[in-house]
Amino acid sequence: MATSAGGGILARFATDNPYLQKVFAHELFAYAPDGCGELLAELGTVAPGERVITAMRVRHGLAEGGVLMITTHWLRYVKQGRLFTAIANDELWPLDGAVELDAPVGGQALFRTPDGRQFQIFPNIPMASRKKARAFLEIYKLAVLSLAYWQQRDEEAARDVAVHSTDNAKGPATELKELAALRDSGALSESEFESAKARVLSS
């Protein structure tokens, strides 16, 4: 996913990616607890240009707390140390849409990762937590779609380059044969043939 520069938090920029436009318009875009940009920068697993899209404080189990981040590259969980410092054993999951939300009425909202990890929003205020959890899941899904959009565009561009390279890989001998056939069929005059032949031989 393309990113803009600055402070570890993704900033809005002009884009034709419709899903990223929705990310930029989302209420949770660039919402993150203080220090998240710096926290991301301290991690040894950060990809070049990776930025935080949104983040929230969570609990994992009874005693452990940290930050769940949606970045331009991953869904990340980073344990919190004192003064919001990163702890080296952060965890990350691809932006593939596999995260689930369980938000029962009257119960605690929690996220489940594909490997079975569970994270509860902190502090747990049932109605507010469910609302925030749903908004977080929305922006996560938009980030997944945004990344897929760019991957598809990259694949299409690569196919276009491959087709163009194949078309241009005929070589002078093949082009001269095609020109001779056009001359013999009457589609090219002798002077047009000689002019095209000179262009092929000089390229």
N, C-alpha and C positions, 0 to 999 in steps of 0.2 A: 504494500500500500504506500503510495507516495505521501510524503510528509513535508511539513514546513519546519523551518528551523526555530529553535528557541526553547529554553528552560525545561525541557523534558515533558512538557504538556503540549499536545497537538493544538495548533492555532488554525483558525479558518483560512482557507485560501481558495482561489477560483478553481473550479473543477467541473467537468461534464459528467462525472460519475453520479448518477441519480441517488444511489444509496448513501454515498458520502455526503451529498447535499442534505439528506434527511438526518444524518448523524449531526451535521453542523447545526441543524434547526432544533435538535432534541433538547429537552429541558436539562438532561444530565450531561450534555456535552461539556467537556473541560471541567466538570465538577470533580474535585478530588480533595481529600484531606490535606491539610498543610504539609508540605515537605515531600509529596509524592514524586514530583519531578526529580528532586535530589535523590530520593530513595531509589528510583529506577536507575539513575546514573551510577549508583554504588554497586549495582549487581554485576557479576562477572558474565552473565548470560545474555546481556543486552545486545540486540542486533544493531548494525549501523543504521542510524536514522530513526530508531524506534522511539515512539512518543506515547504518552498516556492519553487515551481518549476520555476515560472516566474511571473513577475508583471509589471504593467504599470500605469502611472499616467492617471487619467481620470477626466472628469467633469460630474457632475450629475445636470442637470439644468443649470441656468445661473451663480449662485453664488457659488455653492458647489463643492469642489474638493476633491479628495482622490486617493486611490490606489486600483486597481482591481488586485487581486492575484489569481493565480492558485496554490493551495497547494496540498500536498499529500492526503488531505482529502476533501477539499471543493473548490468551487469558492467563494472568499471573496471580499467584498468591505469594505474598512476602510476609514472613513473620516479622512482628515488630519487636525491636529491642528498645532499650531506654532511649529517650529523646528521639524517637522515630527513626532509629538507625536500622539499616538493612542487616539481615542475617543471611549468611552465605547460602544456606540451603533453601533458596526459593524454589517454587514449583511452577511449571508452566504447561499449558495445553494449547494445541492448535486452534485457530479460529475456524472451526469446522461445523458449528451448530450443534454439537453433541452435549452441551451443558443443559441441564434440566432445572426447572424451578418447581418446588413443592410449596404452595402457599395456601394451606387450608384455612378456612374461616375460623377465627378464634385461636388458631395455632401459630407456631413460629414459622416464618418463611425461611426456607433454606435452599441453597443451590447444591446440585449434585454434579460432579464431574464424571466422565466416562469410567474412570478408575475407582469410583466409589467414594471419593472425598466429599465431605459435606461442610458447608459454610453457612453460618447464620449471621444475619445482619445485626450489627451492634451500634447503638443499644437496641434492645428488642422492645419496640412499642408496636403491638400487633397490627393495628390498621396502617400506621405510617410505614412500618417495615414491609408489609405486603405491597403497598403502593410503590415504594422505592425499589423493591425487588423486581416488580413487574417492569418498571421503567428501565432498570439496569439490564434486564433480559431483552427488552426491545432494542436498546442500543447495541447490545452484544450481537443480536441477529442482524441488525443493519451493518455492523462492522464485518460480519461473515459475508453478507451479500456484496458489500463494497469490495472486499478482497477478491471474491470470486469474479466480480465484474472486471477488475483489472487483470486477473489471471487469464480470463477468456480473451480480453483484448490483446494481451501479450502473445497468446497462442495464435490468434488470427494474424497478427503482424508477422510472426515467425513463419506461418504458412505462406503468406503473401511474398515474403522474401525468398522462401524456398522455390515457389513457383516462378518468380521473376528470374532467379538464378538459373533455373532449368531452361527457361525460355532463352536466356542470353548465353547458354552454354553450347549452342549449336556449333560454333566454330566457323571460320571463313570458308572452308571447303563446302560445308553443307549450305551456307548462304549463297555461295557462287552457283551451286547446282540449282537451287531454287530460283535464282535470278535467270539462269540460262533457260530453265523450263518456262518461266514467264515470257522471256523473249521469243522462244520457239513457238509458244502458243499465240503470240501476237499481242499479249497484254502489255509488253514493253517494246518500245522502238529500239533500234540498235544504239542510238545515242543515249537513251535513258539507261539501257543496259550497261554501256561503257561507264557512264557517270556513277551508277550504283556500284559497279564492280570496283571502281577506283576508291569509293568511300569504304567498301568492305576491306580492301587490301591495305588502306591507310590506317584503319582502326586497330 
